[in-house]
Amino acid sequence: MYKRINLKKLGRTHSHRKALKQNQLRSILQSGKVKTSSVKAKVLRGELQSLLNLVRVSKENDLSLIRMLHEVLGKDELVKRVLELGKKESTKVTIKKVGYRAGDNSQMSIVEITGFKSNKDASKKKGVKKVEKEEKKEVIVEKKEFKEEKKGVLNLGKKTVSKKIEPLKKERAKSRSGL
């Protein structure tokens, strides 16, 4: 019987659920945020908070903790990132609800680690990539200017139309019982 056990099963077997949690932990520690369904987001937040609390409570250079983190996360860089995030008191895990998925209409959320700094953030601060992007845009514009338009039999009836594409506002589908 399944009584009074606080466990989200997520409709999966034990091994599949364990693999899902590990994969999401790895991806959030690499990028800083993950977009997933709200139920999975709550599970992910709990797992990540428990890892960070283990790091906060443990002694410095605790070998058993490091081995356990290697078992869960798999990579040295992820283990180092968890250890440095766990030592900060300001590190928190937040969930922001985004909208609804188009296919099955399930609620989507973004799980973020506050105080997370990735390698991408450091390069943006330096301004190195911005200069490269501007140069690429100039090259693309120059190529478009020299491009001649071919007027032949195939292009007779075609019109070029440019429209602004605005993001769709997604709402939950209304059921018959809700009307």
C-alpha positions, 0 to 999 in steps of 0.5 A, spaced: 500 500 500 502 507 498 500 511 504 503 517 507 509 517 503 511 524 500 514 522 493 512 524 486 512 518 482 511 522 475 508 516 472 515 512 471 518 506 474 524 507 479 530 507 475 526 511 469 525 516 475 532 516 478 535 517 471 530 523 469 532 527 476 539 526 474 539 528 467 535 534 469 540 536 475 546 535 470 542 540 465 540 545 470 547 545 473 550 546 466 546 552 464 543 555 470 536 554 468 531 549 465 524 549 462 520 543 464 513 541 466 511 544 473 510 537 477 517 535 474 520 542 476 517 541 483 521 535 484 527 538 481 527 544 486 527 539 492 533 534 489 537 541 488 535 544 494 537 537 498 544 537 494 545 544 496 543 543 503 548 537 504 554 541 501 552 547 506 552 542 512 558 538 511 565 539 513 570 542 508 573 537 503 568 531 505 570 525 501 564 521 502 560 527 500 564 528 494 564 521 492 556 521 492 556 528 488 560 524 483 555 518 483 549 523 482 552 528 477 558 524 473 562 530 472 568 533 476 566 540 473 559 539 475 561 537 482 565 543 483 560 547 481 555 544 486 560 545 492 561 552 490 554 554 490 552 550 496 557 554 500 554 561 498 548 563 503 545 567 497 544 561 492 536 559 492 532 555 487 526 558 484 520 556 480 517 561 475 511 559 471 511 560 464 505 558 460 502 551 457 505 546 453 502 546 446 501 539 445 498 536 451 496 543 455 500 541 461 503 547 465 510 549 464 515 552 468 522 555 468 527 552 474 533 557 476 538 557 480 539 565 483 547 567 483 549 562 478 554 564 473 556 560 467 562 561 462 557 565 457 555 570 462 563 572 463 564 572 456 558 577 455 561 582 460 567 582 456 564 584 450 568 579 445 562 576 442 558 583 441 564 585 436 564 579 433 556 579 432 556 586 429 562 584 424 558 578 422 551 583 421 555 588 417 558 582 412 551 579 411 548 586 409 554 587 404 552 581 401 545 582 400 546 589 397 550 586 391 545 580 390 541 581 384 534 580 383 533 575 378 526 576 374 524 570 370 518 566 369 519 563 376 518 569 379 512 572 376 507 572 381 511 572 387 510 577 392 515 579 398 511 580 404 514 582 411 510 581 417 512 582 424 511 576 428 508 577 435 509 571 440 502 568 441 499 568 448 497 561 450 491 560 455 489 554 458 483 550 453 476 551 456 473 545 457 465 543 456 464 543 463 467 550 464 463 553 460 
